[in-house]
């Protein structure tokens, strides 16, 4: 169960980083 939560947190943080990257890229 803990592993699943850690995986979700990792995906969410990666998603936020991707959104920030694309937001800066598109201006």
N, CA, C and O atoms as a Tripos MOL2 file, in Angstrom:
@<TRIPOS>MOLECULE
protein
  108   107    27     0     0
PROTEIN
NO_CHARGES

@<TRIPOS>ATOM
      1 N           0.8380   -1.2010    0.0000 N.3       1 UNK1
      2 CA          0.0000    0.0000    0.0000 C.3       1 UNK1
      3 C           0.8800    1.2610    0.0000 C.2       1 UNK1
      4 O           0.6180    2.2250   -0.7190 O.2       1 UNK1
      5 N           1.9230    1.2190    0.8250 N.am      2 UNK2
      6 CA          2.8340    2.3660    0.8830 C.3       2 UNK2
      7 C           3.4900    2.5920   -0.4800 C.2       2 UNK2
      8 O           3.6530    3.7310   -0.9180 O.2       2 UNK2
      9 N           3.8620    1.5030   -1.1390 N.am      3 UNK3
     10 CA          4.4820    1.6130   -2.4510 C.3       3 UNK3
     11 C           3.5610    2.2950   -3.4510 C.2       3 UNK3
     12 O           4.0080    3.0980   -4.2700 O.2       3 UNK3
     13 N           2.2830    1.9750   -3.3840 N.am      4 UNK4
     14 CA          1.3120    2.5730   -4.2960 C.3       4 UNK4
     15 C           1.2150    4.0760   -4.0530 C.2       4 UNK4
     16 O           1.1490    4.8620   -4.9980 O.2       4 UNK4
     17 N           1.2070    4.4630   -2.7930 N.am      5 UNK5
     18 CA          1.1240    5.8870   -2.4460 C.3       5 UNK5
     19 C           2.3710    6.6210   -2.9350 C.2       5 UNK5
     20 O           2.2740    7.7130   -3.4940 O.2       5 UNK5
     21 N           3.5380    6.0220   -2.7230 N.am      6 UNK6
     22 CA          4.7840    6.6310   -3.1840 C.3       6 UNK6
     23 C           4.7720    6.7780   -4.7060 C.2       6 UNK6
     24 O           5.2460    7.7810   -5.2380 O.2       6 UNK6
     25 N           4.2330    5.7860   -5.3990 N.am      7 UNK7
     26 CA          4.1700    5.8290   -6.8570 C.3       7 UNK7
     27 C           3.2710    6.9780   -7.3070 C.2       7 UNK7
     28 O           3.6110    7.7040   -8.2420 O.2       7 UNK7
     29 N           2.1270    7.1440   -6.6470 N.am      8 UNK8
     30 CA          1.1950    8.2270   -6.9810 C.3       8 UNK8
     31 C           1.8670    9.5790   -6.7520 C.2       8 UNK8
     32 O           1.7660   10.4780   -7.5870 O.2       8 UNK8
     33 N           2.5550    9.7190   -5.6150 N.am      9 UNK9
     34 CA          3.2370   10.9830   -5.3190 C.3       9 UNK9
     35 C           4.2920   11.2870   -6.3720 C.2       9 UNK9
     36 O           4.4620   12.4400   -6.7690 O.2       9 UNK9
     37 N           5.0010   10.2610   -6.8240 N.am     10 UNK10
     38 CA          6.0310   10.4330   -7.8450 C.3      10 UNK10
     39 C           5.4040   10.8850   -9.1640 C.2      10 UNK10
     40 O           5.9190   11.7870   -9.8240 O.2      10 UNK10
     41 N           4.2980   10.2580   -9.5420 N.am     11 UNK11
     42 CA          3.6080   10.6090  -10.7840 C.3      11 UNK11
     43 C           3.0720   12.0360  -10.7160 C.2      11 UNK11
     44 O           3.1880   12.7890  -11.6820 O.2      11 UNK11
     45 N           2.4870   12.4090   -9.5830 N.am     12 UNK12
     46 CA          1.9290   13.7530   -9.4180 C.3      12 UNK12
     47 C           3.0250   14.8060   -9.5050 C.2      12 UNK12
     48 O           2.8520   15.8250  -10.1740 O.2      12 UNK12
     49 N           4.1510   14.5720   -8.8350 N.am     13 UNK13
     50 CA          5.2470   15.5400   -8.8680 C.3      13 UNK13
     51 C           5.8070   15.6530  -10.2860 C.2      13 UNK13
     52 O           6.1610   16.7460  -10.7280 O.2      13 UNK13
     53 N           5.8880   14.5290  -10.9990 N.am     14 UNK14
     54 CA          6.3750   14.5300  -12.3720 C.3      14 UNK14
     55 C           5.3940   15.2680  -13.2800 C.2      14 UNK14
     56 O           5.8010   15.9870  -14.1930 O.2      14 UNK14
     57 N           4.0940   15.0850  -13.0190 N.am     15 UNK15
     58 CA          3.0640   15.7510  -13.8080 C.3      15 UNK15
     59 C           3.1390   17.2620  -13.6040 C.2      15 UNK15
     60 O           3.0500   18.0290  -14.5630 O.2      15 UNK15
     61 N           3.3020   17.6830  -12.3540 N.am     16 UNK16
     62 CA          3.4000   19.1100  -12.0600 C.3      16 UNK16
     63 C           4.6170   19.7230  -12.7440 C.2      16 UNK16
     64 O           4.5600   20.8440  -13.2500 O.2      16 UNK16
     65 N           5.7290   18.9680  -12.7540 N.am     17 UNK17
     66 CA          6.9550   19.4440  -13.3960 C.3      17 UNK17
     67 C           6.7340   19.5590  -14.9090 C.2      17 UNK17
     68 O           7.2180   20.5000  -15.5370 O.2      17 UNK17
     69 N           6.0110   18.6090  -15.4890 N.am     18 UNK18
     70 CA          5.7190   18.6350  -16.9200 C.3      18 UNK18
     71 C           4.8220   19.8160  -17.2610 C.2      18 UNK18
     72 O           5.0340   20.4900  -18.2690 O.2      18 UNK18
     73 N           3.8200   20.0680  -16.4220 N.am     19 UNK19
     74 CA          2.9100   21.1940  -16.6500 C.3      19 UNK19
     75 C           3.6810   22.5080  -16.5880 C.2      19 UNK19
     76 O           3.4570   23.3990  -17.4080 O.2      19 UNK19
     77 N           4.5850   22.6320  -15.6230 N.am     20 UNK20
     78 CA          5.3810   23.8510  -15.4880 C.3      20 UNK20
     79 C           6.2560   24.0410  -16.7250 C.2      20 UNK20
     80 O           6.3960   25.1530  -17.2340 O.2      20 UNK20
     81 N           6.8450   22.9400  -17.2020 N.am     21 UNK21
     82 CA          7.7110   22.9990  -18.3760 C.3      21 UNK21
     83 C           6.9350   23.4710  -19.6060 C.2      21 UNK21
     84 O           7.3830   24.3640  -20.3240 O.2      21 UNK21
     85 N           5.7730   22.8680  -19.8430 N.am     22 UNK22
     86 CA          4.9770   23.2350  -21.0110 C.3      22 UNK22
     87 C           4.4170   24.6440  -20.8890 C.2      22 UNK22
     88 O           4.2920   25.3480  -21.8910 O.2      22 UNK22
     89 N           4.0780   25.0640  -19.6670 N.am     23 UNK23
     90 CA          3.5690   26.4240  -19.4590 C.3      23 UNK23
     91 C           4.6410   27.4470  -19.8190 C.2      23 UNK23
     92 O           4.3550   28.4460  -20.4790 O.2      23 UNK23
     93 N           5.8810   27.1950  -19.3830 N.am     24 UNK24
     94 CA          6.9790   28.1030  -19.7120 C.3      24 UNK24
     95 C           7.3040   28.0380  -21.2000 C.2      24 UNK24
     96 O           7.6370   29.0530  -21.8130 O.2      24 UNK24
     97 N           7.2060   26.8430  -21.7790 N.am     25 UNK25
     98 CA          7.5180   26.6550  -23.1870 C.3      25 UNK25
     99 C           6.5370   27.4150  -24.0820 C.2      25 UNK25
    100 O           6.9360   28.0300  -25.0710 O.2      25 UNK25
    101 N           5.2590   27.3640  -23.7270 N.am     26 UNK26
    102 CA          4.2280   28.0190  -24.5270 C.3      26 UNK26
    103 C           4.1000   29.5000  -24.1800 C.2      26 UNK26
    104 O           3.4570   30.2530  -24.9110 O.2      26 UNK26
    105 N           4.7060   29.9220  -23.0740 N.am     27 UNK27
    106 CA          4.6830   31.3180  -22.6720 C.3      27 UNK27
    107 C           3.3030   31.7590  -22.2530 C.2      27 UNK27
    108 O           3.1110   32.9180  -21.8830 O.2      27 UNK27
@<TRIPOS>BOND
     1     1     2 1
     2     2     3 1
     3     3     4 2
     4     3     5 am
     5     5     6 1
     6     6     7 1
     7     7     8 2
     8     7     9 am
     9     9    10 1
    10    10    11 1
    11    11    12 2
    12    11    13 am
    13    13    14 1
    14    14    15 1
    15    15    16 2
    16    15    17 am
    17    17    18 1
    18    18    19 1
    19    19    20 2
    20    19    21 am
    21    21    22 1
    22    22    23 1
    23    23    24 2
    24    23    25 am
    25    25    26 1
    26    26    27 1
    27    27    28 2
    28    27    29 am
    29    29    30 1
    30    30    31 1
    31    31    32 2
    32    31    33 am
    33    33    34 1
    34    34    35 1
    35    35    36 2
    36    35    37 am
    37    37    38 1
    38    38    39 1
    39    39    40 2
    40    39    41 am
    41    41    42 1
    42    42    43 1
    43    43    44 2
    44    43    45 am
    45    45    46 1
    46    46    47 1
    47    47    48 2
    48    47    49 am
    49    49    50 1
    50    50    51 1
    51    51    52 2
    52    51    53 am
    53    53    54 1
    54    54    55 1
    55    55    56 2
    56    55    57 am
    57    57    58 1
    58    58    59 1
    59    59    60 2
    60    59    61 am
    61    61    62 1
    62    62    63 1
    63    63    64 2
    64    63    65 am
    65    65    66 1
    66    66    67 1
    67    67    68 2
    68    67    69 am
    69    69    70 1
    70    70    71 1
    71    71    72 2
    72    71    73 am
    73    73    74 1
    74    74    75 1
    75    75    76 2
    76    75    77 am
    77    77    78 1
    78    78    79 1
    79    79    80 2
    80    79    81 am
    81    81    82 1
    82    82    83 1
    83    83    84 2
    84    83    85 am
    85    85    86 1
    86    86    87 1
    87    87    88 2
    88    87    89 am
    89    89    90 1
    90    90    91 1
    91    91    92 2
    92    91    93 am
    93    93    94 1
    94    94    95 1
    95    95    96 2
    96    95    97 am
    97    97    98 1
    98    98    99 1
    99    99   100 2
   100    99   101 am
   101   101   102 1
   102   102   103 1
   103   103   104 2
   104   103   105 am
   105   105   106 1
   106   106   107 1
   107   107   108 2
@<TRIPOS>SUBSTRUCTURE
     1 UNK1         2 RESIDUE 1 A UNK
     2 UNK2         6 RESIDUE 1 A UNK
     3 UNK3        10 RESIDUE 1 A UNK
     4 UNK4        14 RESIDUE 1 A UNK
     5 UNK5        18 RESIDUE 1 A UNK
     6 UNK6        22 RESIDUE 1 A UNK
     7 UNK7        26 RESIDUE 1 A UNK
     8 UNK8        30 RESIDUE 1 A UNK
     9 UNK9        34 RESIDUE 1 A UNK
    10 UNK10       38 RESIDUE 1 A UNK
    11 UNK11       42 RESIDUE 1 A UNK
    12 UNK12       46 RESIDUE 1 A UNK
    13 UNK13       50 RESIDUE 1 A UNK
    14 UNK14       54 RESIDUE 1 A UNK
    15 UNK15       58 RESIDUE 1 A UNK
    16 UNK16       62 RESIDUE 1 A UNK
    17 UNK17       66 RESIDUE 1 A UNK
    18 UNK18       70 RESIDUE 1 A UNK
    19 UNK19       74 RESIDUE 1 A UNK
    20 UNK20       78 RESIDUE 1 A UNK
    21 UNK21       82 RESIDUE 1 A UNK
    22 UNK22       86 RESIDUE 1 A UNK
    23 UNK23       90 RESIDUE 1 A UNK
    24 UNK24       94 RESIDUE 1 A UNK
    25 UNK25       98 RESIDUE 1 A UNK
    26 UNK26      102 RESIDUE 1 A UNK
    27 UNK27      106 RESIDUE 1 A UNK
